[in-house]
Amino acid sequence: MILRITWLVVTTISLALFVMALPARHAQLQVVSPQANTRVGELLPQEAEALFDLGFSPQVYASYFTTLEILSAIPFLLVASALFWRKADDWVVFLISLTGVLTGTLAVPVVQALVSSQPVWGTPALLLRNAAVLGLIIQFFVFPDGRFIPSWTRWAAFLWVTYLLLATLIPAFAPPEGLTVLQPQDYPVVIWFFLWMGLGVYAQVYRYRSVSTATQRQQTKYVVWGLVVSFLVAYLTFSANSLQMMLNLSPVAVMQLKITFLTVTLLVGLPVLPISVALSILRYRLWDIDVIIRRTLVYTVLTTTLVVFYLGLVIVLESALRLLVGSSGQVATVISTLTIAALFTPLRRRVQDLIDRRFYRSNYNAEQALAGFAAAARDETDLEALTAQVVSIVQDTMQPEQVTLWLKESNR
């Protein structure tokens, strides 16, 4: 009963602050000033001009992103409510549920807009934000059975609580106000936060390999898959600034890039984590998560490799053409694009084989054995030899305790 009351009180306060902050957030996103606070979405004059060139006004920009921030919070709130309704008596599920409510309402800088206009709400918002960050780390130390595994994670949790108490007293140490709008000055704290997230992931990997049951391993796979997707989206978002500086894009292109990556972050990067947690807890065998994880790994590595290779090839070809003919024009881009198109399929196959050998060795061996059997069966005419191969391939790929083969005799 105490847990239920706590959940209801914290959820009510969080939702009330979020709803109260929406008008302030909408007004904040319309601010155009040379001293604009870009870390919370305010616009510099050149950014406003780029918006007009794209056919949008600051009012449309504000309405668009306010709507997206509301939509990004909905999956957190729905998942948290479902978990609370179904398994509120489990303290781990309670922790995940409450963390989901806080993360959904505080991962975007909506509430901070209310704090900027009405500083009286600063202390409650800071306490709720630190509670959300506390829950995000602790849940990786105890998921899914509530035990701190490895045992040293108890001390890690104590240190994390100490850090957040210090961050409450010294705002410079506090986590960022929102995860979707970050500036270079936020990176030290963000890196510190992701290091702790990495510690939580390590704890989950250790638990997976040494302690977890088959069901718990399946649950862990869902959560890890959600983390991989979230981190990938975060990585792409953080890389957008470096990309625009490297390519010296126009203000319009920079604004297009900003809108695109923020949209992906709000609609994919944030919601995928609560959805994966919900699937792992409520119905862990809904989909074949191994296939999803496998494809995510393949295309993550493939995309990163192709992007790095493409940028490097463009730079090298532009330099070479400038030395040879005095200008590069679009020739380097065209050649690089055609090269990437030609490399896509063979590179994907090599990445697939590499990941299968490294992470899915048993599946990889089984696929190779089946491929070899299929090739041999086309030319085999001796029945006894063929049946022996069938028994052997079943033993190698499925590894049963016993194999028996019946052959129906012909009715001739």
C-alpha positions as CSV (number, residue, x, y, z in Angstrom):
1,M,0.0,0.0,0.0
2,I,2.9,2.4,0.8
3,L,4.4,1.7,-2.7
4,R,1.1,2.3,-4.4
5,I,0.5,5.6,-2.6
6,T,4.0,6.7,-3.3
7,W,3.6,5.9,-7.0
8,L,0.3,7.8,-7.3
9,V,1.6,10.9,-5.5
10,V,4.8,11.1,-7.5
11,T,3.0,10.4,-10.8
12,T,0.4,13.0,-10.1
13,I,3.0,15.6,-9.3
14,S,5.1,14.8,-12.4
15,L,2.1,14.9,-14.7
16,A,0.8,18.1,-13.2
17,L,4.2,19.8,-13.7
18,F,4.4,18.5,-17.3
19,V,0.9,19.8,-18.2
20,M,1.5,23.1,-16.4
21,A,4.7,23.5,-18.3
22,L,3.4,23.0,-21.8
23,P,2.3,26.7,-22.5
24,A,5.7,27.9,-21.2
25,R,7.5,25.4,-23.3
26,H,5.5,26.4,-26.4
27,A,6.4,30.1,-25.8
28,Q,10.1,29.2,-25.1
29,L,10.5,27.4,-28.5
30,Q,9.3,30.6,-30.2
31,V,12.0,32.8,-28.7
32,V,14.3,34.4,-31.3
33,S,17.3,36.3,-29.9
34,P,21.0,36.7,-30.4
35,Q,21.3,35.6,-26.7
36,A,19.0,32.6,-27.2
37,N,19.5,29.5,-25.0
38,T,19.9,27.0,-27.8
39,R,20.3,24.1,-25.3
40,V,16.5,24.3,-24.5
41,G,15.4,25.0,-28.1
42,E,15.4,28.8,-28.4
43,L,16.3,30.1,-31.8
44,L,19.2,32.3,-32.9
45,P,18.3,34.8,-35.7
46,Q,20.1,32.8,-38.4
47,E,18.2,29.7,-37.3
48,A,14.9,31.6,-37.6
49,E,15.9,32.7,-41.1
50,A,16.7,29.1,-42.1
51,L,13.2,28.1,-40.8
52,F,11.6,30.8,-43.0
53,D,13.6,29.5,-46.0
54,L,12.2,26.0,-45.3
55,G,8.7,27.5,-45.2
56,F,8.1,27.4,-41.4
57,S,7.6,30.0,-38.8
58,P,8.8,29.9,-35.2
59,Q,5.2,29.3,-34.2
60,V,5.0,26.2,-36.4
61,Y,8.4,25.1,-35.1
62,A,7.2,25.4,-31.5
63,S,3.9,23.6,-32.1
64,Y,5.7,20.8,-33.9
65,F,8.3,20.1,-31.2
66,T,5.8,20.6,-28.4
67,T,3.6,17.9,-30.0
68,L,6.6,15.6,-30.5
69,E,7.7,16.0,-26.8
70,I,4.2,15.0,-25.7
71,L,4.2,12.0,-28.0
72,S,7.6,10.9,-26.7
73,A,6.2,10.9,-23.1
74,I,3.1,8.8,-23.9
75,P,4.9,5.4,-24.3
76,F,6.7,5.9,-20.9
77,L,3.4,6.7,-19.2
78,L,1.4,3.9,-20.8
79,V,4.1,1.3,-20.0
80,A,4.5,2.6,-16.5
81,S,0.7,2.4,-15.9
82,A,0.5,-1.1,-17.4
83,L,3.4,-2.3,-15.2
84,F,1.9,-0.7,-12.1
85,W,-1.5,-2.2,-12.8
86,R,-0.3,-5.7,-13.4
87,K,2.6,-6.1,-11.0
88,A,2.7,-3.3,-8.4
89,D,3.4,-5.9,-5.7
90,D,6.9,-6.5,-7.2
91,W,9.3,-3.8,-6.0
92,V,11.5,-4.1,-9.1
93,V,8.6,-3.5,-11.4
94,F,7.5,-0.7,-9.1
95,L,11.0,0.9,-9.5
96,I,10.9,0.5,-13.2
97,S,7.4,1.8,-13.4
98,L,8.1,4.9,-11.3
99,T,11.3,5.6,-13.2
100,G,9.3,5.4,-16.4
101,V,6.9,8.0,-15.3
102,L,9.7,10.4,-14.2
103,T,11.8,9.8,-17.4
104,G,8.8,10.3,-19.7
105,T,8.0,13.7,-18.1
106,L,11.6,14.9,-17.6
107,A,13.6,13.4,-20.4
108,V,12.6,16.4,-22.6
109,P,13.1,20.0,-21.3
110,V,9.4,20.8,-20.9
111,V,9.2,21.1,-17.1
112,Q,12.4,23.2,-17.2
113,A,10.5,25.8,-19.2
114,L,8.1,26.1,-16.3
115,V,11.1,26.5,-13.9
116,S,12.6,29.2,-16.1
117,S,9.4,31.2,-15.9
118,Q,8.4,30.3,-12.3
119,P,11.6,29.5,-10.3
120,V,9.5,28.4,-7.4
121,W,9.2,25.0,-9.1
122,G,13.0,24.6,-9.4
123,T,13.5,22.4,-6.3
124,P,10.7,19.9,-7.0
125,A,11.8,19.6,-10.6
126,L,15.4,19.0,-9.5
127,L,14.4,16.4,-7.0
128,L,12.2,14.5,-9.5
129,R,14.9,14.6,-12.2
130,N,17.5,13.2,-9.8
131,A,15.1,10.5,-8.7
132,A,14.6,9.6,-12.4
133,V,18.4,9.3,-13.0
134,L,18.7,7.3,-9.7
135,G,16.1,4.8,-10.9
136,L,17.6,4.5,-14.4
137,I,20.9,3.3,-13.0
138,I,19.6,1.2,-10.0
139,Q,17.2,-0.8,-12.2
140,F,20.1,-2.2,-14.3
141,F,21.7,-3.4,-11.1
142,V,18.6,-5.4,-9.9
143,F,16.7,-6.3,-13.0
144,P,14.9,-8.7,-13.3
145,D,14.9,-10.5,-9.9
146,G,15.6,-7.7,-7.4
147,R,19.0,-8.9,-6.3
148,F,22.2,-6.8,-6.6
149,I,24.4,-8.9,-8.9
150,P,27.4,-8.8,-8.8
151,S,27.5,-8.0,-5.1
152,W,29.7,-4.9,-5.6
153,T,26.8,-3.2,-7.4
154,R,25.4,-2.4,-3.9
155,W,28.4,-0.1,-3.3
156,A,28.0,1.3,-6.8
157,A,24.4,2.1,-6.0
158,F,25.5,3.8,-2.8
159,L,28.1,5.9,-4.7
160,W,25.4,6.9,-7.3
161,V,23.0,8.0,-4.5
162,T,25.9,10.0,-3.0
163,Y,26.6,11.7,-6.4
164,L,23.0,12.6,-6.8
165,L,22.8,14.1,-3.3
166,L,25.9,16.2,-4.2
167,A,24.3,17.2,-7.5
168,T,21.2,18.4,-5.6
169,L,23.4,20.8,-3.6
170,I,25.8,21.8,-6.4
171,P,23.7,22.3,-9.7
172,A,26.9,22.2,-11.8
173,F,27.1,18.5,-11.1
174,A,23.5,17.8,-11.9
175,P,22.4,15.7,-14.9
176,P,21.3,17.6,-18.0
177,E,17.9,19.2,-18.0
178,G,16.8,17.2,-21.1
179,L,18.2,14.4,-23.1
180,T,17.1,15.7,-26.5
181,V,18.8,19.2,-26.6
182,L,22.4,19.0,-25.6
183,Q,25.3,21.4,-26.0
184,P,29.1,20.8,-25.8
185,Q,29.1,22.1,-22.2
186,D,26.8,19.2,-21.2
187,Y,29.1,16.5,-22.6
188,P,31.2,15.9,-19.4
189,V,28.1,15.2,-17.3
190,V,26.5,13.2,-20.2
191,I,29.7,11.1,-20.5
192,W,29.8,10.5,-16.8
193,F,26.1,9.4,-16.9
194,F,26.8,7.0,-19.8
195,L,29.8,5.5,-18.0
196,W,27.4,4.6,-15.2
197,M,24.9,3.2,-17.7
198,G,27.8,1.1,-19.1
199,L,28.4,-0.2,-15.6
200,G,24.7,-1.2,-15.5
201,V,25.0,-2.9,-18.8
202,Y,28.1,-4.8,-17.6
203,A,26.1,-5.9,-14.6
204,Q,23.3,-7.2,-16.9
205,V,25.8,-9.1,-19.0
206,Y,27.4,-10.7,-16.0
207,R,24.0,-11.7,-14.7
208,Y,23.1,-13.1,-18.1
209,R,26.2,-15.2,-18.3
210,S,26.4,-16.4,-14.7
211,V,23.1,-16.3,-12.9
212,S,20.0,-15.8,-15.1
213,T,17.5,-18.5,-15.9
214,A,16.4,-19.1,-19.5
215,T,13.4,-16.8,-19.0
216,Q,15.5,-14.1,-17.4
217,R,17.9,-14.3,-20.3
218,Q,15.1,-13.7,-22.7
219,Q,13.9,-10.7,-20.7
220,T,17.5,-9.3,-20.6
221,K,17.7,-9.6,-24.4
222,Y,14.8,-7.3,-24.8
223,V,16.2,-4.6,-22.5
224,V,19.6,-4.8,-24.1
225,W,18.1,-4.5,-27.6
226,G,16.2,-1.4,-26.4
227,L,19.4,0.1,-25.0
228,V,21.3,-0.6,-28.3
229,V,18.7,1.2,-30.3
230,S,18.5,4.2,-27.9
231,F,22.3,4.5,-27.8
232,L,22.4,4.3,-31.6
233,V,19.9,7.1,-32.0
234,A,21.8,9.2,-29.3
235,Y,25.1,8.6,-31.1
236,L,23.6,9.7,-34.4
237,T,22.1,12.8,-32.8
238,F,25.4,13.7,-31.1
239,S,27.2,13.1,-34.4
240,A,25.0,15.6,-36.3
241,N,26.9,18.6,-35.0
242,S,30.3,17.1,-36.0
243,L,28.9,16.2,-39.4
244,Q,27.6,19.7,-40.1
245,M,30.9,21.2,-39.1
246,M,32.9,18.7,-41.2
247,L,30.8,19.3,-44.3
248,N,30.4,23.1,-43.8
249,L,26.6,22.9,-44.5
250,S,24.4,25.9,-45.1
251,P,22.1,27.2,-42.3
252,V,19.1,25.7,-44.1
253,A,20.8,22.3,-44.3
254,V,21.8,22.5,-40.6
255,M,18.3,23.3,-39.6
256,Q,17.0,20.3,-41.7
257,L,19.5,18.1,-40.0
258,K,18.5,19.4,-36.6
259,I,14.8,18.8,-37.2
260,T,15.4,15.3,-38.6
261,F,17.6,14.0,-35.8
262,L,15.4,15.5,-33.0
263,T,12.4,14.0,-34.6
264,V,14.0,10.6,-34.7
265,T,15.2,10.9,-31.1
266,L,11.7,11.9,-29.9
267,L,9.8,9.3,-31.8
268,V,12.2,6.4,-31.8
269,G,15.2,6.9,-29.4
270,L,13.2,7.6,-26.3
271,P,10.1,5.4,-26.6
272,V,12.0,2.2,-27.7
273,L,13.4,1.7,-24.2
274,P,10.1,1.6,-22.3
275,I,8.5,-0.6,-25.0
276,S,11.4,-3.1,-24.8
277,V,11.1,-3.2,-21.0
278,A,7.3,-3.7,-21.2
279,L,7.8,-6.6,-23.6
280,S,10.4,-8.2,-21.4
281,I,8.2,-8.1,-18.3
282,L,4.7,-8.6,-19.5
283,R,5.1,-11.0,-22.5
284,Y,8.8,-11.9,-23.0
285,R,8.1,-14.4,-25.9
286,L,6.0,-12.1,-28.0
287,W,8.6,-11.8,-30.8
288,D,11.8,-13.6,-31.8
289,I,14.1,-11.1,-30.1
290,D,17.3,-12.9,-31.3
291,V,16.4,-12.1,-34.9
292,I,15.8,-8.4,-34.0
293,I,19.0,-8.1,-32.0
294,R,21.0,-9.9,-34.8
295,R,19.7,-7.5,-37.5
296,T,20.2,-4.5,-35.3
297,L,23.8,-5.4,-34.8
298,V,24.4,-6.1,-38.5
299,Y,22.9,-2.9,-39.8
300,T,24.4,-0.7,-37.0
301,V,27.9,-1.9,-37.9
302,L,27.2,-1.8,-41.6
303,T,25.8,1.8,-41.4
304,T,28.7,3.1,-39.3
305,T,31.2,1.5,-41.6
306,L,29.6,2.8,-44.8
307,V,29.3,6.3,-43.4
308,V,32.9,6.5,-42.3
309,F,34.1,5.0,-45.6
310,Y,31.9,7.4,-47.6
311,L,33.1,10.5,-45.8
312,G,36.7,9.4,-46.1
313,L,36.3,8.6,-49.8
314,V,34.7,12.0,-50.5
315,I,37.5,13.8,-48.8
316,V,40.2,11.8,-50.6
317,L,38.6,12.1,-54.0
318,E,38.0,15.8,-53.6
319,S,41.6,16.4,-52.7
320,A,42.9,14.3,-55.6
321,L,40.6,15.9,-58.2
322,R,41.5,19.3,-56.9
323,L,45.2,18.6,-57.4
324,L,44.7,16.9,-60.9
325,V,42.0,19.1,-62.6
326,G,41.7,22.1,-60.3
327,S,38.2,21.5,-59.2
328,S,36.2,18.6,-57.7
329,G,32.5,19.6,-58.2
330,Q,30.1,16.8,-57.7
331,V,32.3,14.1,-59.3
332,A,33.7,13.0,-55.9
333,T,30.2,12.7,-54.5
334,V,28.9,10.7,-57.5
335,I,31.9,8.3,-57.5
336,S,31.6,7.8,-53.7
337,T,27.9,7.1,-53.9
338,L,28.3,4.5,-56.7
339,T,31.2,2.8,-54.7
340,I,29.0,2.6,-51.6
341,A,26.1,1.1,-53.6
342,A,28.5,-1.5,-55.1
343,L,29.9,-2.4,-51.6
344,F,26.6,-2.6,-49.7
345,T,25.7,-6.2,-50.4
346,P,29.1,-7.9,-50.1
347,L,29.9,-5.8,-47.0
348,R,26.6,-6.8,-45.4
349,R,27.3,-10.4,-46.0
350,R,30.8,-10.1,-44.4
351,V,29.4,-8.2,-41.4
352,Q,26.6,-10.8,-41.0
353,D,29.2,-13.7,-41.0
354,L,31.4,-11.8,-38.6
355,I,28.6,-11.2,-36.1
356,D,27.3,-14.7,-36.4
357,R,30.7,-16.2,-35.7
358,R,31.3,-13.9,-32.7
359,F,27.9,-13.7,-31.0
360,Y,25.8,-16.5,-32.5
361,R,28.3,-19.2,-32.9
362,S,25.9,-22.1,-32.5
363,N,23.4,-20.7,-35.0
364,Y,26.3,-20.0,-37.4
365,N,27.6,-23.5,-37.1
366,A,24.1,-24.9,-37.6
367,E,23.5,-22.8,-40.7
368,Q,26.9,-23.9,-42.1
369,A,26.1,-27.6,-41.4
370,L,22.7,-27.3,-43.0
371,A,24.2,-25.7,-46.1
372,G,26.8,-28.4,-46.4
373,F,24.1,-31.1,-46.0
374,A,21.9,-29.5,-48.7
375,A,24.8,-29.5,-51.1
376,A,25.7,-33.2,-50.3
377,A,22.1,-34.4,-50.5
378,R,21.7,-33.3,-54.1
379,D,24.4,-35.8,-55.2
380,E,23.9,-38.6,-52.7
381,T,22.2,-41.7,-54.1
382,D,22.9,-44.3,-51.4
383,L,20.0,-44.4,-48.9
384,E,22.1,-45.6,-45.9
385,A,24.7,-42.9,-46.4
386,L,21.9,-40.3,-46.7
387,T,20.1,-41.4,-43.6
388,A,23.4,-41.4,-41.7
389,Q,23.9,-37.8,-42.8
390,V,20.4,-36.8,-41.7
391,V,21.0,-38.2,-38.2
392,S,24.4,-36.5,-38.0
393,I,23.0,-33.1,-39.1
394,V,20.2,-33.3,-36.5
395,Q,22.7,-34.1,-33.8
396,D,25.0,-31.3,-34.8
397,T,22.4,-28.6,-35.2
398,M,19.8,-29.4,-32.6
399,Q,21.9,-31.4,-30.1
400,P,19.1,-33.6,-28.8
401,E,19.7,-36.3,-26.2
402,Q,18.6,-39.0,-28.6
403,V,17.9,-39.3,-32.3
404,T,15.8,-42.0,-34.0
405,L,14.9,-42.1,-37.7
406,W,12.1,-44.2,-39.2
407,L,11.8,-44.8,-42.9
408,K,8.4,-45.9,-44.4
409,E,8.8,-48.8,-46.7
410,S,7.5,-48.6,-50.2
411,N,4.1,-50.3,-50.9
412,R,5.3,-51.9,-54.1
